[in-house]
């Protein structure tokens, strides 16, 4: 077991998978923002719509769990 996680290929692989996951999450967020009838960021920040913020947070967690499972 030891120090296998310090190997360069393991660290590089982890960084690459993390970047791929963040990119896919951002892409999914943009797609969902485009298919909703209003601008999510504007609605959450400027209009202080907390209910929408909770829905977007739940959606974000769901997308992240799916991406993590797919990458793992």
N, C-alpha and C positions, 0 to 999 in steps of 0.2 A: 504494500500500500504506500507507505512513505511519502515521498515528495513528487509523485507522478504529476501533480497538477502544476508544477513549476516548469515542465517541459515547454519549449517554445511553440511546438505545434499544438499543444493543448490550449495554451493561452491565446494563440492566434485564432484557433478554431472557435473558442468562446467569444472572442471579440467580433469575429465575422458573423456568427449566429446572432449575437446581440444587435449588431447593426442591421442585419437583414430583418430581424423582428421589429425594430423601431421603424424601419422604412415601410414594411408591410402595414404596421399599425397606422402610420401617418397616411398612407394611401387609403386605407379603409375609412379613416376619419373624414378625409376629403370627399370620398365617394358618398358617405352617409350625409355629409353636410350638403352636398349637391342635390341629393334626392329628397331632402326635406323641404317643405314649402317656405321656410324662412332661414335666415343666416344664423346658425347655432351660436357662434362666438358673440355676435351682436346681441342676440337674445339673452345670453347668459351674463355677459359683462355689463352691457349698458342698461338693460331692462331689469336686471337682477332676478331673473326667472329661476328660482331655486328648484322648482319641480323639474324643469328641463335639465338643470345641472345634474340632478340625481339620476335622471334617465340616461344622460350622456355618460356619467361616471359608471353606471352599471353596464352600459354598452361597451365602454372602453375596457372594463375588466373582463367582460365576456370575450372580446376580440383578443385581448392579451392571453387569456387562458387557452384559446384555440390555437394561437400562434405558437405558444410555448409547447403545447402538446404536439403540434405538427413538426416543430424543429427538434424536439427531444426524440 
